[in-house]
């Protein structure tokens, strides 16, 4: 599949009645780059003036605390429209890092291009609203599940809804995201493996 097909399908998931001509005009604005496993698409201190879409890699966002420890803020599956919302919206340096776990083509749309699409085409503005609503609801659901779950329940949630994370994402990053120790996750995993 080419850029047009991949982006079109994912955009239509949010806005199925998108005008085809207007959709194509917007897709043409996306640039594509190739990022290798472990590389960053955003570093702390950079200005995030783009949204991006990793075709085939899970993406992690993390910060480094005062003790030099990495703390995972979120992990998102491939084929999601992502950005550092704080840096993007407020035009301030990013406080986080964004890293790809796998080799992937990445499609990037600059902020000014997206704003121009919003201002010029109702369909693109509606897409922006729909995607934000969807991400807000999804984030709230995940947050509630993780807040009210112990390590075992949180692990099973990931195992059920995001099984690829367990194949690709280092255990310490999953533990950091769940705000538990890697030892706790290891115990849960060994318990899971015994049941199988």
C-alpha positions in Angstrom: 0.0 0.0 0.0 1.2 3.5 -0.7 1.0 6.7 1.3 -2.3 7.7 -0.2 -4.0 4.4 0.6 -2.7 4.1 4.1 -3.5 7.7 5.1 -6.8 7.7 3.3 -8.0 4.5 5.1 -7.0 5.8 8.5 -8.5 9.3 8.0 -11.8 7.8 6.7 -12.0 5.8 10.0 -12.5 9.1 11.8 -14.5 10.9 9.0 -16.1 8.4 6.6 -18.0 11.1 4.6 -14.8 13.0 3.7 -15.0 14.6 0.2 -12.5 12.5 -1.8 -11.0 15.5 -3.7 -10.5 17.5 -0.5 -9.1 14.4 1.2 -6.5 13.9 -1.6 -5.5 17.6 -1.5 -4.7 17.2 2.2 -2.9 13.9 1.9 -0.5 15.4 -0.7 0.7 17.8 2.1 2.2 14.9 4.1 5.9 14.4 3.8 7.3 10.9 4.4 10.6 10.0 6.0 12.1 6.7 7.2 13.0 6.2 10.8 15.0 3.2 12.1 14.2 1.2 15.3 15.2 3.1 18.4 15.5 6.5 16.7 13.6 9.6 17.9 11.2 11.7 16.0 11.2 14.3 18.7 13.8 15.3 21.3 13.4 17.3 24.5 13.9 21.0 23.7 12.7 20.6 20.1 9.6 22.5 18.9 7.0 20.0 17.8 5.4 21.8 14.8 4.0 18.7 13.2 1.7 15.7 13.6 3.0 12.4 12.5 1.8 8.9 11.6 4.1 5.9 12.0 3.1 3.3 9.4 4.5 0.2 11.1 6.0 1.1 14.5 4.7 1.4 18.0 5.7 4.8 19.4 6.7 5.8 22.9 6.7 9.2 24.6 8.9 9.6 27.7 10.6 12.2 29.9 13.8 12.0 31.8 13.4 12.9 35.5 15.9 14.7 37.8 17.5 11.4 38.6 18.2 10.6 35.0 15.5 7.9 34.9 13.2 7.5 31.8 9.5 7.7 32.7 7.1 6.5 29.9 4.2 8.9 29.5 2.4 6.9 26.8 2.9 4.1 24.3 0.7 4.2 21.1 0.3 1.5 18.4 1.3 2.0 14.8 -1.0 4.0 12.5 -2.1 6.6 14.9 -1.9 10.4 14.4 0.4 11.7 17.1 2.1 14.8 18.3 3.4 16.4 21.5 0.2 18.4 22.1 1.7 20.8 24.6 4.6 21.8 22.4 2.4 21.8 19.3 -0.4 23.9 20.7 1.6 26.4 22.8 4.6 26.7 20.5 7.0 25.9 23.3 10.0 23.5 23.5 9.0 19.9 24.1 9.6 18.4 27.5 9.6 14.9 26.2 11.1 12.5 23.7 9.3 10.4 21.1 10.8 7.2 20.0 10.0 4.5 17.5 10.5 0.9 18.4 10.6 -0.5 14.9 11.8 0.6 11.5 9.0 2.5 9.9 8.0 5.0 7.2 6.6 8.0 9.0 4.2 10.6 7.4 4.5 14.1 8.8 2.2 17.1 8.3 3.5 20.4 9.4 1.3 22.5 11.8 0.9 25.4 9.3 -0.2 23.0 6.6 -2.8 21.4 8.9 -4.0 24.8 10.0 -4.4 25.9 6.4 -6.4 22.8 5.7 -8.6 23.5 8.8 -9.3 27.0 7.7 -9.9 26.2 4.0 -11.9 22.9 4.2 -14.7 22.1 6.5 -14.0 18.4 6.1 -10.4 18.8 7.4 -11.7 20.9 10.4 -14.2 18.3 11.2 -11.5 15.6 11.0 -9.5 17.6 13.5 -12.5 17.7 15.9 -13.3 14.0 15.5 -9.8 12.8 16.0 -9.4 14.9 19.2 -12.7 13.6 20.6 -11.7 10.1 19.8 -8.2 10.4 21.4 -9.7 12.2 24.5 -12.2 9.3 25.0 -9.6 6.7 24.4 -7.1 8.3 26.8 -9.7 8.7 29.5 -10.7 5.1 29.1 -7.1 3.9 29.4 -6.4 6.3 32.3 -9.4 5.1 34.2 -8.5 1.4 33.6 -4.9 2.0 34.8 -5.8 4.1 37.8 -8.3 1.6 39.2 -6.3 -1.5 38.3 -3.5 -3.3 40.0 -0.4 -4.5 38.1 -2.1 -7.8 37.2 -5.3 -6.2 35.8 -3.3 -3.5 33.9 -1.0 -6.2 32.4 -4.1 -8.2 31.3 -5.6 -5.1 29.8 -2.5 -4.6 27.7 -2.3 -8.3 26.8 -6.0 -8.3 25.6 -6.0 -4.9 23.8 -2.4 -4.3 22.8 -0.7 -7.8 22.5 1.9 -6.5 20.1 3.3 -4.3 22.9 4.3 -7.5 24.7 6.3 -8.6 21.7 7.9 -5.3 20.9 8.1 -2.9 23.9 10.8 -3.6 26.5 9.3 -4.7 29.8 10.8 -1.8 31.7 8.9 0.6 29.4 5.6 -1.1 30.0 6.3 -1.1 33.7 7.1 2.6 33.6 3.9 3.3 31.8 1.9 1.3 34.3 3.8 3.0 37.2 4.8 -0.4 38.6 8.2 -2.0 39.0 9.6 -4.3 36.3 9.7 -7.0 38.9 5.9 -6.7 39.4 5.4 -7.1 35.7 7.8 -10.1 35.6 5.8 -11.8 38.4 2.6 -11.2 36.5 4.1 -12.6 33.3 5.4 -15.7 35.0 2.0 -16.3 36.5 0.4 -15.9 33.1 2.9 -18.2 31.6 2.2 -20.9 34.2 -1.5 -20.7 33.5 -1.0 -21.3 29.8 
